């Protein structure tokens, strides 16, 4: 099983390299290479055109891109694998805003929304509580630091007040710095039975943002911030109502499947969204109507999906040991929304996945070395050996025809690729080590690869 897995992993890596770097040795491209290059260019040109409007998640441009991908998957012959044919819809919020009936009463103090208090992004969109609220100070329970704000407090089913500061103030050397994160403290309070949280600060400059992050994920309980310092209140009667207006629209992952009747499935993915139009910060174009076309990021990766899918579909016997699920994800630029949605949905458990290859920004190579970066090999020990096999094959294919300078550079590149692998233990066949083989085809090599490190 291990040998079969390595063999097929190696083939997929080599296939990706072939699809992306058809001219990696500056040789004249074959007719097939020219055809592939033209196909890649056509796909990138279509997805990165102004008509796609930068493919921002849940916009008309992103929907156009999803439709283009679905049609191409169908033309290649991939089976629909989404919730609605090729599509897996997902809800993407485009506005969260507290409604006027959001309210907070502590004892006799009825607070004014947006002046005395406001809900924060961690809060559920809709929830209410009436009953006792207990002040638990900083909301820290750390045995190692001998500090426990929860000691002798019964909080099950109650609301809590938490000071958002930390003992000693905020600085990188503070021993409580690990508790500075508000989300962690809210979740910890929930684990102790709290059903609502009112945050406050001794230092008003530390107030959390009142801008509600556009997300459907939150703490699932009411969480509000009071602009008043509540440190003198030990406990009180309280009424808390949170009602947040959530407006949303749909975005789409696009999924196509090749079923070889194998036990395992390989996922090949690429995000199809980009950053849309106008200025959003950093180096983005300041003209609000300027389209960020996203040719490299990541029309190139989607084009790679098409090339790989077509190759595997055309040669079922060669790739018969795995099934293949091709996914064009949405929402990557907003925090991997599409991939998170897929792995938490009931679609993911349908497949016995042995690994995934993700194609992101594969539209260009280093002009001199034509280097392809493969990240994430540390996620599985098997990947290291598969990467070695792929790198070894590429090196040995052209090694005998290289001059000494190129040989040394190629060996250095190879060693960088397989750094951490015991080279002497790896073999060309059952009897000849890789390093002995390299020396046999060029007796002038006077150094072991490890000496190059």
N, C-alpha and C positions, 0 to 999 in steps of 0.2 A: 504493500500500500504506500509506504514511504517513498520507494523508488518511483512508483507511478506518479505520485504527487509531484516529486521533484522534476520528473520528465515533463509533465504538462505545464508546471509553473515556468520552467525554462522556455518552453515553446511560446507561452504567452508573452514573456518578456521580450524574446527575440522578435515576435510578431509586432509588438508595439514599437520596438526600435526600428524595424523595417518600415513600418507605416509612416514613421515620423522623419526618418533620416535616410531617404532613398539614395542620397548622393554623399554619404558620409566620408568617402575616400576620394572625393573630387573626380570620380570616374565619369565617363559619359553615361548619362542615364539610359537605361533600356526603354523600349517602347512602353512596357508595362509601368515603369516608374513614371514616365511622362504622363501616362493616363491617370495614374493615381494622383500625381501632383496637380493635374488640372481639376480633378474631382474635388480634391481638398480645397483648392482655391475657389472653386464655384460655391462650395458650401460656406466657406468663411465669408465670401463676398455677400452672399444672401443674408446670413445671420447678422453681419455687421453693417448692413445697409442702413441708410438714414430712415428708411420706412419702418424699421424695427424700433426706432426711437430710444435706443440704448438698452432695451430689454429689461427695464426696471421691474422688479417683482410686482405682480398683480396689476400691471398696466396693459393697455392694448398691445403695446410692442412685445411684451413678454408672452401674451397669448398668441400672437402671430408666430413667435419663435416656437412655441410648443406645438402649434399646428403644423409648422414646417417639419419639425422633428418627427411627429407622429406619421405624417405622410411618407417620410423617408424610411422610417422603420417598416411601414407597410410595404413599400416598394422593394425593400431588401428581402422581405419575407419573414420578418420577426412576428411572432405571435403576440397579440395584445396581452399585457400583463398588469394593467392598471385597475382602478376601480370602475372606470367608465371607458371601456375599450383600452386604448393606450394611456389614458390620463388617470393620474391620482390627484384629485383636487385637494387643496388644503386651504383653510381659512387664514387670511392674512388681515389683521386689523389695520385700518388706515386712519382711525381716530379713537382716542379715549378721552373722555371729559367728564368731570364730576357734575352731576345734576344738582339742582337747587335743593332737593329734599335730603341731600347728604347733611348729616347733623351730628353734633357732639355736645352732650350735657354732662358735666362733672359736678356733682353736688348741686349747688344752687346756681352754678355758672353755665349759662347757655351761650356757647361760643359761636362766633360768626364765621361762616365758610369763607375761605381764602384770606381772611384777616387774622382770625385766631387759630385756625386749623385748616388742614387740607389732607386729602388722601394721597398716598404716595404710590409709586409704581408697583410695589410689592403687594398691595391690597387686592383682595378679591373685587370683582366688578359689582357684586351685589351681596350685601350681608348686613345683619343687624344684631345687636346685643343689648340686653337690659339687665342690670344687676350690679353686683359689687365689682369694683376695679381696685387692684392692689398694686402699690408701687414696689417694684423689685430692684430699684437702683439701676445699676448698669446692666443687669440681666446676665451676669457672668457667673459661671460655676466652674472653677478650675482648681482641682485638688492639688496639682503641682505648684500652683501659686498661693495655695491656702486661702482662696477667696471664693465664697459661695453666697451669692445674693438670693438663692432659692432656699436656703436653710430654714427649716421650720415654717415654711409657707405652703399652704394647701391651695393650689391653683386650678385644680380640675374644674373645667366648665366656667372659669372666670376670665375677666379681662385683666390685662396688666399694663402698667406704665413702665417705660424703660428710658433711662437717660442714655442718649446716643453717644455720649463721650466715653472715655475709658479712664480708669484711675491713673493719675499722673499726667494726663494730657496726651495728645497725639504726637508721637515722635518715633522714628524707626527703631530706637533702642528700648522703647517701653516694653516691659515684660508681658503686657496684656495686648500687644499689637495684633496678635492673632484673633482677638475678639472685636476688632474694630468694624468688621463687616456686619452691616445691619441685617442682611438677609440671613446670615448664620444665626444671629441672636434671635430673630423672629422665629426661625425654624426650631431653635432650641426651646424657646418659650412654648411653642406648640407641643413639643415632645413632653413638656411638663404639664400639659393639660390646658394651656391658655387658648381661648377661642376668639380673642380680639386683642389688639395691641395699640396703645397710644404712646407715641414717641415724643420726647421733649429734650431740650438741651439746656445746660447751664451756660453754654457759650452759643449765642444765636448765630455766629458766623459758621457754625457747623451744620446748619439746617439742610436737610435733604431737599432735592429738587421737587418742585410741585408739578413739573411737567410729567405727564403719565406716559411711560414707554408704551409703544404700540405692540402689545403682546397679549396672547391668550393665556400665557402661563403666569401664575402668581402664587402667593402663599396660601390661597383659598380661605383666608380669614380677613376680616376688616383690619386694615393697618392705616392709621392716620398720624400726622405730625401736628403737635400743638406748638404754636409760636410762644406760648407762655411757659415760664419755668415752673414745672410741677413738683419740684424736689421737696417742697414742704408738705405735700399731701401724702399721707401714709396709705389711706384707702378712702373710698367714697362710693356713693351710689352713682351709677352712670347709665347713659343711654347713647348708643352709637349706631348710626345708620350710614351705610355707604351705598350709594347708587351711582354707578359710573356708566355713562353712555358709551357703548362700543359699536362702532361702525366698521364693517369688514367687507372684504371681497375675496374672490377665489384666485389662487395661483395654482400652477399645475406642474407636478413631476410627470415625466413621460417614460413609460416602461415598455420594453420589448424583450421577448424571450426566445431562446433557441433550446428546444428540448431534445437532448440526445438519449434520454432514458437512463442517464447516469445517476449515481447516488448523490454526487456533490454538484454544487452550482458555484460558478465564478461570477461575481458582480463586476461589471466594468461601468464606471460612472464618470460623469463630467457635468458641471453646473452650466446651465444655459442662460442664466440671468446675468445682467450687468448693472451699471449704476445710473442708467437713464440719461437725463438732460440737466444742464445747468450746474451751478456751483453748489457743492455740498461740503466744502472744506478741503484742506490740503492743496493738492496741485490740480484740482478739478477746474474745468473751464468756467470762467466767471460769467460768460454770456448765458443767461438763463435759458436760452433756446438752443444752445449748442449741444449737439448729440455726442455722447460718449459711446462710440461705436462698439468697442469691446471685441476687436478682431482677435487679439491674442488671448484676452481674458473675457470670455473663454469660448469664443466661436471656434478657435483652433481645437480645443478639447472635444467639442461636440463633433467636429469633422473627423477627429480621430475615432470616436465611437462608430461613426458610419463605416469607416474603412475597415476597422476590426470586425464589425458585425458582418459586413459583406464577405470578408475573407473567410471567416469561420463558417458562415452559411454555405459558401461555395465548396468547402472541403470538410464535410461532416465526418469522414473517416479519420482524417488527421486530428480532429479535435473531439473525438467521440467520448473521451474519458470524463468530460465535464459537460454540464449544461451551462448556458450563459445567459445572464440577465443584464441587459443594457438599460441604464437609467440616466436620463438627463434631468438633473435636479434643479429646482428653482430655489430662490431665497438664500443662496450662499452668501451674497454680499450683505445680508441682514443678520448673519450669524448662523449659517448652515441650517436654515429653517426647513428646507426640503428634505435633506438627509435625515434630520432629527424626526421629521414627520414620518418618513418611511420606516425607520427602524423601530418606532414606537407604535406602528400600525399593525393590523392583523395580516398585512401582506408579507411582511418580513419572515414570520415563522413558517411560511409555506415552503421555504427553501432551506436545504442543508448547505449552508454557505461555508466553503473552506477558505476563501480569501477574496479580497476586493482589490481592484486596480483603479485608481482615480487619475483622470487626465485633466490637468489644469495648466493653462498657459504653456502649451507645447508648440506654439507658433514660431519659435525662433531658436536657433542654436548659437553657441559661441562661434564667432566668425573664423577663428583660427583653429581651435581644437575640436569644434563641432561636438561639444560635450552634452550628453543627455543626463539630467539629474533624476535619479530614482530615490525618493525619500520614503521613509517608513519601513525600511527592511528590518528594523529592530523589533517590529511588532510580532515577528515569528522567527524562531531559530532556523526554520526551513528556508525562509527567504534568503538568508545569508548564503547558504550553499547554492541555491538557485541562481542568485546574482553572480556568484563565482563562476558557475557553469556558463552563464551567458557572456560574462566578461572574458572568460578564457577562450571561448569559441571566436569572439570578435578579434582577440589579439592574435591567435594562432592562424587565423585565416590569411592575414597579411604579413605576419612577422618575418617570414623568410625573405620577403622582397624589400624590407626596410633598410635604410642606411643606419649606421651606428647611432647617430643622434636621435633619429626617430625611434629606434628600438628602446633607447634609454627613456625617452619621453613616454613611450607607450607602456613600458614596464612600470614607470612611476604612476601613471594613470591607473594601471591595473592594480597596483598595490594599494592605492588610495581607495579603490572600489572594494577590495576584499580585506581591508584593514580589520584585524581582529580574528581572522580565520587562520588556522594553522596550515600554512601553505604546503609544508612537507607531508602532511597527512592526506592531502587531496591528490587524486590520481587521474591520469589520462585513461588508463585501463587498470586492470587488477594488479599489474606488476610495475608500471612505470610512473613515478611521481611527476607532477607537472614541472617542477623545477628541473629535474633531470632531463625532461623532454626539451625544455627551452635550451638547455646547455647542449643537447645533442644536435639541435638544428643550427646552432651558432656557437662554436667553441670559443669565440672571442669574449663571450660574456664572463667577466671576471668577478662578479659580485652576486651575492644572494639577494633576492628582492627585499628581504627585511633590512638590509644595509642601507636601503634608499630612504627608510623612514626617518 
